[in-house]
Amino acid sequence: MDGHLSEPEWALAEPMTNFVQQLPLTGYPARYPTEARILYDADHIWIGAINYDPHSDKAITVGLERDFVSTNSDVFGVVLDTFLDRRNSFLFLVNPHGAIRDEQTYNDSRSVVEAWEGIVTVRTSRNDSSWVVEMEIPTRTLRFDAGKATQDWGVNLIRRVRRVNETSYWAPLERQYRVHRMSRAGTLTGLEGLHQGRNLLIKPFALGGTSSGHQVPSSSAGARYDAGGDLKFGVSPSLTLDLTYNTDFSQVEVDQEQVNLTRFSLFFPERREFFIENAGAVQFGDVQERNLRTIATLRDFSLFNSRRIGLTADGRPIPIVAGGRLSGRIGDSEIGLLNMQTERAFGLPAENFTVARVRRNVFGTSDVGVMVLNRQAADTGLFNTSYGIDANIRPFRNTIVNSYIARSEANGTGSDGDAARLSVGYRGAFLNTSAMWKRVSDRFDPGMGFIRRRAMEERYATVSLHARPAMRGIQELNPYAEVDYITDLSSRLETRTVTAGLEIDFQPDGQLSISASDLFDHVDSPFSLFPGVQVDTGRYGYREGTLRYQSGQGRAIYFNVGASGGEFYDGTRRTLSGGLTWRIRYDLSLEGTYQRNAISLPGAAFQANVAGARLRYAVSTRLFGSAFVQYNAQTRSYVTNARVNFRYAPLSDLFLVYTDRRNTDTRDINERTIALKITRMLAF
């Protein structure tokens, strides 16, 4: 493993060539050729690739850390569908300096688990005419049916030349699809005698640190020393058992600050590794089909939101005693079982959380499933149970029907209610259209989920076109229109949004977006926008416009800038936002974001601004650090998070983390934490 394909064995493999462009000229041969080969023995898969480029010194690398931002970088990648179900896959992407990004994907590109990590070794090299990848994937990193003497796997390969915005594939894909669209992948045939090993991984950790601040409970203040660990065991070739004891997430980066100018709750994404891994197996709710224009996402409704486990509503950690997860496949069915136990903290009781999810493949790439969840307090006897049935049917090649029915039941809280959805969408190369109906009762409250809005019935429709005119400098024109109409359960209009817009994709890259919206909102109870400022009850009609530009990411400095404004309830709003990334070198980058919201209401005017800056530096693909600073005027918070990560062995890390949260008005320190954590992956 040296990043050179000079060993004679490589000449034995049939080369995979003739890559086809997805961008910028869909269906045309790649301008920059790629020649890949695959070798294997009982315990390893080797992948080698020569990425031809007459200016290989200009190949772009953005970061050396694990899971680098691949959209900004030159990459070579491979995706493997090890059960040949044309749905699920393991993805490995490599940049010219040897950094790796690995992911697990589900349901034909619908769900992507970015936090999945596998044991893999990568080496790269460069010469005057190409850069070369040599990759070794132990078979124990993957899951497959080891009982089959001969294996056939789905496979695709990707090559991206960032500075000219060329993306090409071995198995061609239309521009609306990603590399993990396994229903369009090729096939790797005739793999024989593969071993999967015992599939036992043990990852203990040791932790030392100290915490202080006004929001740190006395039980967690002061010096802390702890230990725990995780265990991963392959129960069968397709089923994995994960166990965790005394779970700790002190190395996780802090949440990104958001401004909330609505009367509904904000959704924050999960960042903890244990819950992100295999998350696709327990998804249920407003799942969004990739590249299909729609309005409902998991940020609106998810029957299972893992942030309800081990975190307070404002994001403070609750100790997790232990937990387990069983996930994988049994025949044509995908299962996910989860059980977690938390301790008493912040006035909340010790609780047990249970999730059971089964999804069965039907009609090729369609599926139907059922999910049951239960949240039980240990000492009060209070519980919240929710359950649902869903179906995702593809009756035709480019058509998808999504539907679900869900219900919640609880004792002592009155959280007995239901939710339902039916949506139909079509996404072709030219036409993109969908329609949705959704209903949520007033008392629907899944105790382990997230629901943004209750007591509503929603109807949504949209149509958009993806035209590729023969115009100099234009890659695609995407005009669209959409209507979102929400009533209460008595059919009285609550919210209406009518939007028309145009997106222009430039050649070689860059995008301009323009939209105008007509809005109506019936506010039946006052809500706060800012300390001391509220929107009163009433019926409001207003209009706003938005303009946004995203520059190409193939340059050392790239940016986005946006402006929106117009009426806002019975006042006005002006929003300016922007982001700037300076790739100083391949191992050093600086990012900045800023959003300014100037709100003027009768008798009140204020600004709800949020800003952030992040510095990343990598010594190598094993040692890197970052510093992240954020300011939020709406929540009156100033947050600093600095992290150093040394990967001293495969999937084994040393973390040093500093977090500081302050109140910008009082200057009080809400939380200050320093933590040193070491993990060690032991594979058997």
Order of alpha helices (4+ residues) and beta strands (2+ residues): beta-beta-beta-beta-beta-beta-beta-beta-beta-beta-beta-beta-beta-beta-beta-alpha-beta-beta-beta-beta-beta-beta-beta-beta-beta-beta-beta-beta-beta-beta-beta-beta-beta-beta-beta-beta-beta-beta-beta-beta-beta-beta-beta
